[in-house]
């Protein structure tokens, strides 16, 4: 966050740090490679479909899908316009875009590094309000990223 709100801000550097922080927490959940980019995270999470859910219930009282989370990851990835300089859609990162990216990344890091997003312990549609939903990584053995993971600390520290 210091790059975006510094006396002499570095919007491009702030955006890179924001993307890397999300990669650090998303890779263990969604990617087969520990060095995957956001693009690979998006592809693999789309391929896996309903592998994860939110702990918030939707209007049918089932765990909400992660569509909104994935949309924010896509927004962060697509908005990183200077990652391929000279490309057809390449553009400098503005201060405002960098600030938005940092705050989107902070939200994503929070959601992905806590129990807000969990691996589905049962097929979608079988959860009911009376079904216990795992609240922490310790209660959910299927969750692969406990909060004490070093990658999570580095992702949060990058912001």
SVG drawing of the C-alpha trace seen along z (x, -y; Angstrom):
<svg xmlns="http://www.w3.org/2000/svg" viewBox="-34 -13 42 47">
<polyline fill="none" stroke="black" stroke-width="0.4" points="0.0,0.0 2.9,-2.3 3.7,-2.6 0.3,-3.9 0.0,-6.3 3.6,-7.5 4.8,-11.0 6.0,-10.1 3.6,-7.3 4.4,-4.4 1.1,-3.4 2.6,-0.6 4.6,0.9 1.5,0.7 -0.5,2.6 2.1,5.3 2.2,5.7 -1.6,5.9 -1.7,8.6 1.1,10.6 -0.6,10.5 -3.7,12.0 -1.6,14.6 0.1,15.6 -3.2,16.4 -5.1,17.7 -2.4,20.1 -2.7,22.7 -6.5,22.7 -6.9,22.6 -3.7,23.2 -1.7,26.3 1.6,24.3 2.9,22.3 4.1,19.6 0.8,19.3 -0.3,15.9 -3.7,14.5 -4.6,15.6 -3.8,19.2 -5.7,18.9 -8.7,17.7 -8.5,20.5 -8.1,23.2 -10.9,21.9 -13.3,21.7 -12.3,25.2 -13.0,26.6 -16.4,24.9 -18.2,25.2 -15.2,26.4 -15.5,23.5 -18.2,21.5 -18.6,18.5 -19.7,18.9 -22.4,16.3 -25.7,17.9 -27.4,16.9 -31.2,16.2 -31.9,20.0 -30.1,20.5 -27.2,22.3 -23.6,21.2 -23.1,18.5 -20.9,19.2 -17.5,17.5 -18.6,15.8 -18.2,12.4 -14.8,13.2 -13.7,14.5 -15.1,11.4 -12.9,9.2 -9.8,11.4 -10.6,10.9 -11.0,7.2 -7.7,7.0 -6.0,9.1 -7.6,7.3 -7.0,3.9 -3.2,4.5 -2.7,2.7 1.0,2.2 2.1,5.8 2.8,6.3 4.3,3.0 3.8,2.3 0.8,4.5 -2.4,3.5 -4.2,2.7 -1.2,1.6 -1.6,-1.7 0.0,-3.3 -1.5,-2.6 -3.1,-5.8 -3.0,-6.7 -6.7,-6.1 -6.5,-2.7 -3.7,-1.7 -5.6,-2.8 -8.6,-0.8 -6.4,2.3 -4.8,2.1 -8.2,2.0 -9.6,4.8 -6.5,6.9 -6.9,6.2 -10.5,7.5 -9.5,10.6 -6.6,11.4 -8.9,11.2 -11.6,13.4 -9.2,16.0 -6.9,16.2 -9.7,16.6 -12.7,18.9 -14.9,16.7 -14.2,18.9 -14.0,22.6 -13.8,25.8 -17.1,27.4 -17.5,30.3 -20.7,31.4 -22.3,30.8 -23.9,27.5 -27.6,27.4 -27.3,29.9 -26.5,27.3 -29.3,26.1 -29.3,23.4 -29.1,26.3 -26.1,27.8 -22.9,26.9 -20.6,24.9 -16.9,24.9 -16.0,21.7 -12.2,22.1 -9.4,23.9 -9.1,26.0 -12.7,27.1 -12.5,27.9 -9.8,30.4 -10.4,30.0 -9.3,26.4 -5.7,26.4 -4.6,23.0 -4.5,22.4 -4.1,18.7 -0.6,19.3 0.8,20.2 3.9,18.2 2.5,17.4 -0.5,15.7 1.8,13.6 3.8,12.5 0.6,11.7 -0.8,9.5 2.6,7.9 2.9,6.9 -0.2,4.8"/>
</svg>
